[in-house]
């Protein structure tokens, strides 16, 4: 089957648009999952170490603290 020039450009444009949509969707999914994991890990650390869990993390292994 032979496509004319307009048909080929339409096909390439459609593929490019679908690629952009797929890339945007994957980026949003990755961003949302990262944000949810950040909140979850922060809540777990707060439950284990209290509100100042970052002080435990920064002083771990420091003999002068």
Phi, psi and omega in degrees: 000128183254129179264143173282173185298319180294321179295319179293317178296322177296317180296315179295321178296319179295317179296320179294318178296319179293325176296317178297317180296317180296318179296317179296318180296316179295321178296319179294318179298315179296317180297315181294316180297320178296318179295317179295318179294324178297315179295318181295314180294321177297318179294320179295315179296321178296321180292323182281318189244359183089189184289340184251047184296334181294335177291323176296317182295316184285334182266357181293125179086356179266114185286341182273349184282000000 
